[in-house]
Amino acid sequence: MELALNLDPELEAKLRERAAKAGQAPEAYALAAVTEKLSRPASFDEILAPVRAASEASGIRAEEIDRALEDALAESRAGRQGRRG
């Protein structure tokens, strides 16, 4: 895929400077930067977006979700305590 970008002069200068320091052409440096950014794991907000959408669509209030999570955490802790003896 070919992609053309219109960079403001300040950003272009920064790209050229960093590419030169890395011994790369600006195009190669930009491609590496995009590749690195897209290879990172999703942010916490991105991961939770479908959960938040489902929660809003379900009509469950935040307090009910909090209570359910607190109950599940308490059960988990009680289970660990029981296994320890």
SULKA-V916917 format. One record per backbone hydrogen bond with DSSP energy under -1.0 kcal/mol. NH is the residue of the N-H (numbers start at 0). CO is the residue of the C=O. Records with the same first field share a line. If there is no record, write none. Layout:
NH->CO + CO
//
This chain:
11->7
12->8
13->9
14->10
15->11
16->12
17->13
18->14
19->15
20->16
21->17
22->19
23->18
28->24
29->25
30->26
31->27
32->28
33->29
34->30
35->31
36->32
37->33
38->34
46->42
47->43
48->44
51->47
52->48
53->49
54->50
55->51
56->52
57->53
58->54
64->60
65->61
66->62
67->63
68->64
69->65
70->66
71->67
72->68
73->69
74->70
75->71
76->72
77->73
78->74
79->75
80->76
81->77
82->78
83->79
//
